[in-house]
Amino acid sequence: MREIYIPETNQLSSELGVDIHWIEVCTSTNQVAKQLADDGWGGILVADYQTQGRGRMERAWLSNPGENLLLSWAFECRCKVQELPRIPLLLAGELAHAFDLFVKWPNDIVTKEGRKVGGVLSTVSGLEENVWTVVIGLGLNVNQMEFLPELNASSLRMESQLGQEWDRMAVLKQVVEVCQGLDITQSFERWSARSITLGKRVEVAGRVGVASGIREDGALIVDGKPITSGDVHLVEM
């Protein structure tokens, strides 16, 4: 793991009071951050490129080197086990609000039309009763301008009116500030307000129906039944 010396990273670490490391390349930031967290480290790990980046359900996360934001946030969380699934959804909702984007259940950050701009993943290991080491992985497309058609993806730059290049350090600062302000006990009000899933007829986990709400643990309510995992597909009414 070779760290890139970026003076702004040290300044940002000092300003925000969090240990931030920016490295050139790694297998995946979640994998490396978890190894560090197992030894007691906490902070933000950012990479310019991942050779084994992963999204939900072990899908590959593809990102051009040096164009986007690939990071993992490792921290200790004190909460009940049933509250842990709330974290990635709440964070996705807060990030969507910060960058004027939307969310697709469970943890995709998308445009209003559903093109994927980012995603949030979490891994958890127990330290003691109701004390957890949490590693949140975030991929956010920042400056990439071309994607494979089948990915149905976009980026902050593509969605901005002027199409100008974004300062990744400024984006990182905004992301870290959102992470630091996250409250696991907050409601899903902001997530719901940014959702392109709720109120729509969907197919997920073999069930077809209207996505009417989200349960306190983050499960999607479809025709009165909770769905805890799966890919959501919109169905024509």
C-alpha positions in Angstrom: 0.0 0.0 0.0 1.8 3.1 -1.2 0.5 6.4 0.2 0.4 9.4 -2.1 1.7 12.6 -0.4 -1.0 15.2 -0.8 -0.5 18.2 1.5 -4.2 19.0 1.3 -5.0 15.5 2.8 -3.0 16.3 6.0 -4.6 19.7 6.2 -8.1 18.1 5.8 -7.2 15.5 8.5 -6.3 18.3 10.9 -9.2 20.5 10.1 -11.8 17.7 10.4 -10.2 15.8 13.2 -10.1 12.4 11.3 -7.2 10.3 10.1 -7.3 10.4 6.3 -4.9 8.4 4.1 -4.9 8.7 0.3 -3.2 5.8 -1.5 -2.5 5.2 -5.2 -3.9 1.7 -5.6 -5.2 -1.2 -3.6 -7.3 -4.3 -4.0 -10.3 -2.6 -2.4 -10.5 0.2 0.2 -13.0 -1.9 2.2 -10.6 -4.8 2.3 -7.6 -2.7 3.4 -9.6 -0.5 5.8 -11.0 -3.6 7.5 -7.5 -5.1 8.0 -6.4 -1.8 9.6 -9.6 -1.5 11.7 -9.0 -5.0 13.0 -5.8 -3.6 14.5 -7.6 -0.7 16.1 -7.4 1.9 13.4 -10.2 4.3 12.6 -10.4 6.9 9.8 -10.9 7.4 6.1 -8.9 5.5 3.4 -9.1 6.9 -0.1 -7.7 5.2 -3.3 -7.2 6.5 -6.8 -7.8 3.0 -8.1 -9.0 -0.4 -7.0 -8.0 -3.7 -8.6 -10.8 -5.6 -6.9 -13.5 -3.0 -6.2 -16.8 -4.5 -5.3 -20.4 -3.3 -5.1 -23.5 -4.9 -3.8 -23.9 -8.7 -4.2 -20.1 -9.0 -5.1 -20.5 -7.2 -8.3 -17.4 -5.5 -9.7 -17.2 -1.7 -9.1 -15.4 -0.3 -12.2 -13.8 3.1 -12.0 -11.2 4.9 -14.1 -8.0 5.7 -12.2 -7.8 9.1 -10.6 -11.2 10.3 -11.7 -13.6 9.3 -9.0 -13.8 9.0 -5.2 -13.2 5.6 -3.8 -13.1 5.4 0.0 -13.8 3.5 3.2 -14.6 4.9 6.6 -13.7 2.7 9.6 -15.2 3.6 13.0 -16.5 2.2 16.2 -20.3 2.2 16.6 -22.3 1.5 19.8 -25.8 0.4 19.0 -28.1 -2.6 18.9 -27.4 -5.2 16.2 -30.8 -4.5 14.5 -29.8 -0.8 14.1 -26.7 -1.6 12.0 -28.5 -1.9 8.6 -29.7 1.6 9.0 -26.2 3.1 8.6 -25.7 2.7 4.8 -29.2 3.8 4.0 -29.0 6.9 6.2 -25.6 7.8 4.7 -26.8 7.4 1.1 -29.7 9.7 1.9 -27.5 12.3 3.4 -25.0 12.2 0.5 -27.9 12.4 -2.0 -29.1 15.5 -0.3 -25.6 17.0 -0.1 -25.0 16.6 -3.9 -28.6 17.1 -5.0 -29.0 13.5 -6.1 -31.5 10.7 -5.3 -31.5 7.3 -3.8 -32.7 3.9 -5.0 -33.3 1.2 -2.4 -31.3 0.1 -0.6 -28.1 2.1 -1.0 -27.6 3.4 -4.5 -27.1 7.1 -5.1 -28.6 8.0 -8.5 -29.9 10.7 -10.8 -33.6 11.4 -10.9 -33.7 9.2 -14.0 -32.0 6.3 -12.1 -28.5 6.5 -13.5 -26.1 5.4 -10.8 -23.6 7.9 -9.5 -22.6 6.2 -6.3 -23.2 3.4 -3.8 -22.7 2.6 -0.2 -21.7 -0.7 1.4 -21.0 -1.7 5.0 -19.1 -4.6 6.7 -19.4 -5.1 10.5 -17.6 -7.1 13.1 -18.4 -7.3 16.8 -16.0 -6.1 19.5 -18.2 -6.7 22.5 -22.0 -6.6 23.3 -23.5 -3.8 21.2 -20.1 -2.4 20.2 -19.1 -2.8 16.6 -16.3 -2.1 14.2 -18.1 -0.7 11.1 -16.4 -0.2 7.7 -18.4 1.8 5.2 -17.4 1.7 1.6 -18.3 4.5 -0.7 -17.9 4.8 -4.5 -18.8 8.1 -6.0 -18.4 8.9 -9.7 -16.9 12.4 -9.8 -15.2 13.2 -13.1 -15.6 10.1 -15.2 -17.4 11.0 -18.5 -17.8 7.6 -20.2 -19.3 4.4 -18.9 -20.3 1.1 -20.4 -23.9 1.4 -21.5 -25.0 -1.6 -19.5 -23.9 0.2 -16.3 -26.5 3.0 -16.7 -24.1 5.3 -14.8 -23.4 9.0 -14.5 -21.1 11.2 -12.5 -21.2 14.6 -10.7 -19.4 16.2 -13.7 -21.8 14.7 -16.2 -24.8 16.0 -14.1 -23.5 19.5 -13.6 -24.8 22.2 -15.9 -21.4 23.4 -17.0 -19.7 19.9 -17.2 -16.6 21.2 -15.5 -14.1 19.1 -13.7 -14.8 18.7 -9.9 -12.1 19.1 -7.3 -11.9 15.7 -5.7 -10.4 17.1 -2.5 -13.4 19.4 -2.1 -15.8 16.5 -2.7 -13.9 14.4 -0.1 -14.2 17.2 2.4 -18.0 17.3 1.8 -18.3 13.5 2.1 -16.3 13.4 5.3 -18.4 16.1 6.9 -21.6 14.2 6.0 -20.1 11.0 7.6 -19.2 12.9 10.7 -22.7 14.3 11.0 -24.4 11.0 10.6 -26.7 10.1 13.5 -27.8 6.4 13.5 -31.0 7.3 15.5 -32.2 9.9 12.9 -35.3 9.1 10.9 -35.4 8.1 7.2 -37.2 11.3 6.3 -34.3 12.6 4.2 -33.8 9.2 2.5 -37.6 9.0 1.8 -37.6 12.6 0.4 -34.8 11.6 -2.1 -36.2 8.2 -3.0 -37.0 7.2 -6.6 -38.4 3.9 -5.2 -41.1 4.8 -2.8 -44.6 5.1 -4.3 -43.6 3.1 -7.4 -44.7 -0.3 -8.5 -41.6 -2.5 -8.2 -40.3 -6.0 -8.6 -37.9 -7.1 -5.9 -36.9 -10.5 -4.4 -39.7 -12.2 -6.3 -42.4 -9.9 -5.2 -44.3 -7.3 -7.3 -46.1 -4.5 -5.7 -46.0 -0.9 -4.6 -43.1 0.2 -2.5 -45.0 2.1 0.2 -42.4 2.8 2.8 -39.3 1.8 4.7 -39.1 0.0 8.0 -37.0 1.2 10.9 -34.3 -1.4 10.2 -34.2 -0.3 6.5 -36.4 -3.0 5.0 -38.5 -1.9 2.0 -42.2 -2.4 2.5 -43.8 -3.8 -0.7 -47.6 -4.3 -0.5 -47.3 -4.5 3.3 -44.5 -7.1 3.3 -40.9 -6.2 4.4 -38.0 -7.0 1.9 -34.6 -7.0 3.4 -32.4 -7.5 0.3 -32.6 -7.7 -3.4 -32.5 -5.6 -6.6 -35.4 -3.2 -7.3 -36.8 -3.0 -10.8 -39.5 -0.6 -11.7 -42.7 -2.1 -13.2 -45.0 -0.3 -15.5 -48.4 0.5 -13.8 
